[in-house]
Structure formats: C-alpha cells, structure tokens
Amino acid sequence: MTDRREFRQPRFVPIQGACEILLVRHGESSPLIEGESFPLVGGHSDPPLAPDGHVQAAQVAERLILTGERIAAIYVTTLTRTHQTAAPLAERLGLEPIVEANLREVFLGDWEGGEFRHRVADEDPIAVQMFETGRWDAIPNGEPTEAFDARVRAGIESIAAAHPDELVVAVVHGGVIGQVMNIIADTSGFRFGGADNASISHIVVEPDRWRLRCFNDTSHLSPRFSTAPEPMT
C-alpha cells in the first residue's frame, strides 16, 4: 500500500460562467441555375436548402439528440437555410430558434444573388485576388474584413452573455465559422474556410478568451456527403 499521490489526465471542463457553442454550418443549399439568381433578404442571398440539405439537417438533429447533448437554446440567422437546418432539432427538443442577425453570412456586395458561385467557378480574376488576399472586400462592395470580424464577435459574445454555464447550438454559415476560427487562433484570411455543410464545430466562450474544442466534425453525415464543400454563401 502506498500513500503516493496519482496525477491523472482529467477531461476538459469549462470554467464557471463559460458558454459552450456548437456551431453548425447549414445544410447544402439549392444550386444556382445559370441565368437565374437567388432571392435576397436584407441584400444577402437566400437560397433554401437542397433536398440533400434537408437530409443533412435531419442527421445533425439525430447526432445531437443521440449524444444526449444538454442543449439550452438554438440560434439561427436571418437567412432561410439556417432556419431549415435547425428545424428538425428544434422540433425534437421543443425549442423555438432565436435569430442572431450578427451571425448572418458575410456580405458579398455586387456578387450576391448567386453571382459569387458563378465567379468562383469560372476563376474570375477578382475571385482569384480574393482568395490570394483572404479579404472579402476584394469583391466590389463586399463587406470589409474588419466590419465582418466585429459583427461576428458581437454575435458570439451576445449568445455567450445570455447562456453562462450552458450549451447552445448556433446554425450559421461557412464564412462565419471561418471567422470564428480566425478569432480563436489569432489568424486571418481563409485559413479555416470550407467548413462542410452540416458540420459541427465546438467552441467555449470564456470571459477573457474563446477556446476551440472541435472543428468541422462530419462523422454524423453519410458517406455520400463527403465531397468538396459548397462555396460559402
């Protein structure tokens, strides 16, 4: 028998007052049909989910229900695809999604309405410049990176302030998730671009810092969705 102490490796436990946020990227949205454009809401492209996107939304709900997550609230943005992605989970938990407008997708200026997808697919010189510089405002009238950063910070901090010591789900957009990751990692540009549709990223917001626990988890999605990510919008 020994009285020597053991020092085990403990599991992570958030500090008191922290808020855990599961950032879910919306499911796959409808494709852009050449010659057509997406409807706009507040100037932002607002395509609905594609059929596969509805399947992905159901898979997100199943994952979060089966893992027994203690979800206190569900947040969405002003755009339809986040509401539709959140719907299966909200129905099963009996929660009414809350709109956090600051977490809507980055504003793509003259390339809203679906033009962004077209320009990126055709390797437009401005799209190439955008990716090289890592700045959305390379797009004519696109949202300045500093303004986007400020509103994403405000959106996350608003949620965290409302839910100390709780876990919440926020269904958001690829550009938003990438910017959250930049804030946590103190990076810039598109280093965290391309979060998959219906992926889950886990962050912890403490009073003096944000922590990353998981990025782009897609283990709940069927293999047929393991393809190149949809361009951000």
N, C-alpha and C positions, 0 to 999 in steps of 0.2 A: 504494500500500500504506500502511496506517495502523496505528499501534500503540495507537490509542484503544480503550479497553475498551467492551464491549457489556454492557448490563444488561437481560436478558430477563425475562419474566414466568414464573417457574417454576410448575410444578404443585404442589399441596399434597402434602406428605409428612409423615406423623405423626412426632412426636418419638420418640426411643428410649424404649421402655418403655410406650408408649401402646397401648391396646386399641381396635380398631375393632369396633363392634357394628352389625349390620344388624337393626333392629327390624322384624319382620314382624307385621302385625296378622293374626290368624286369619281364615280364610275365612268366608263368610257362614254363620251358624248357623241351625238349624231355626227356623221361625216358631213363635210362641206361638199355640196354638189356644184360642179363647175357651172358658172353662170348665175348662181343663186347666192344668197347671203343669209347669215343668221339674224334673227330678231335681236334687238338691243334692249337692255334695261339699264337706265342711267348711263347710257353710252357704251356699256360693256356688252360683248357678245353673249347671247343667252340661249345656246342650243340645249335641247332636252337630252336626256340620256338615250343612247342607242339601246337596242334590245340586249346586247351583251352587258351594257352598263347596269341594267336592271338586275341581271343575274348576279353581277359583282356586288351590287348593293345588298342583295339577299345573303350572299356569302359573308360579307362584313358583319351583318347582323348575327348570323349563325355563329361566327367566330367569337364575337364579344359576349353573346348570351352563354354559349357553352363553356367559355373560360371563367364564367362567374364574375366578371368584372363588376365592381360596385359603382356603376355609373350614376352620377348625381344629376347631370344635365347634358343636353345635346345642343350644340351650336351649329348654325348654318350661316351662309352669306346671303346676299341679296339675289343670287342667281339660281335659276331653276334646278340645275344639275346637282347642286348640293342638297336642296330640299328633297329631290327624288332619291338621292343616295341615302339620306338619313331616314327616309320614311319607314323602311322595314324594321329598323332598330327602334325607332320611336314608337311604332305601333306595339311591338312586343314588350317594351318597357313601360308603356303608358305615359310617355313624356312628350310634351309639346316643345318642338325645337325653338330655340331662341335665335334671332337674327343678330349677328355681329357684322355690321356693314364694313368695318375697317379691314376685315379679312377677305373681302372680295378680291378677285384676281387683279393682277397688275393691269393698268390701263394701257392699251396698245395703240392709242392715238388713231392715226389715219388707217391703221391696219385692223381695226375692229370689224365686226360683221363677218369674220372668217377670212379676211384678206391675209392675216398673219399666216395661216396654214398654207395658203397658196404661195406666198412669197418664200416661205421657208422651204417648201417642197421644190420650188424652182431655183433655189440657191440665189435669190436676188442679192445683188451686191450690198444692199443695206442690211439684209439679214445676216450676211457673212460678217459685216462690220459689227453688228450687234453681238454675235457670238464671240468675236475676237476681243471686243472691249468689255463684254459682260455687262453692258448697260442697255436697259430697255429704252432709254430716250435716244438711242441711235435711230429708232423708228420716228418718223415725222409726227410731232405732237405726242409722242409716247411719254409715259409717266416718268419723271426723274427718279433715279435710284434713291436719292435721299428722301424724297417725299414718300415713296413706297415703303422704305425702311421705317419711317416714322409712324405711318399708319398701321403697319404690321405689328410694331412694338406696342402701339396703343391698344390694338385689338387683343393681343395676348395678355397684356397687363390688366385690361378690363375684366377679362374672363377670370384670371387668377385672383384678382381682388374680390370677386364675387363668390369664390369657391375655395377658401382656405381649408386645407386638410381633406379635400375631396378630389375625386377623379371625374373628369368630364370628357366628352367626345366633341371635337370640332371638325365638321366636314368642310374642307376648304379646297384650295387649288394648288396646282403644281408650282407656280411661281411663288405663292405664299409659303409653301413648305420649304422651298429652296432658300427663301429669305430668312425664315426662322432658323434654319441650319447655319446660315451665314452669321447671324447674330450670336448663336451659341459658340460657334467655332472661331469667331472673330476673323472671318474671311469675307471675300467679296465676289461679285460676278456670279457665274453659273456653275460653280463647283458642285453644288448639290441639286442641279437641275435634273429633270427626268424622273421624279418620283412616279412610280407606276400608278395607273388608275386603280382605285380601291385599296391602295397600300395603307399601312398603318405605321405611323411614327410616334414615338412616345417621348414626351419631354416633361421635365419637372421645373416649375417656375418657383424659385425661392425669392425672398425679399431682395437679395443682393446679386443674384445670378440665375441663369437658366441652365439646366442640365439636359444632356441628350442621353436617353436610355436605349432607344432603338430607332433605326431609320429604314424606311421602305420595306417593311415586313409584308410579304405577299404569300406566306405559307398557307393561308386560308383560301387562296384562289386556285381554281382548277388549272391543269397544265395548259389548256388552250388559251389562257390569258397571259402566258409567259412569253410575250412578244415585245417588240420595240415599243417604248412608251409613246403615247399620244402627245403631240406638241402641246405645250402649255397654252391654255385658254379656258 
